[in-house]
């Protein structure tokens, strides 16, 4: 099989996976922000506690995107190295 063809397919799959991950991260951040705003509106005295939890969750959600990025690069190199021909 042609290395260039396999690399093109891997890069397209990588782009699709990153796009899906970006959409998921955007939706997750929006939901966390929405829930924090609603919580602060209900109980203004718990603002500091809610903000700490919000930033913690946003950090975890963003980390999942960067894990997706790192695994994508790893899979691209693994796929291209295993192609014979």
C-alpha positions, 0 to 999 in steps of 0.5 A: 500500500502506498505510504502517501495514501495511508498518510492522507487517510490518517490525517483526514481521520485525525482532522475529523477526530479533532473537529469532533473533540473541539465541538465536544469541548465547546459544548462541555465548557458552555454547559459548565458555564451555564450551570455555574451562572444558574447556581450563582443566580440561585445562591449568590453567597456560594459564588467562590465555591462554584467558581472553583468547581467550574474552573476545575471542570473546565480544566479537565474538559480542556485536558481531554482535548489535548489528550485527543491531540496527543493520541492522534499524533501517536496513531498517525505515526503508528499507522504510517510505520506499520504500512509495508510497501 
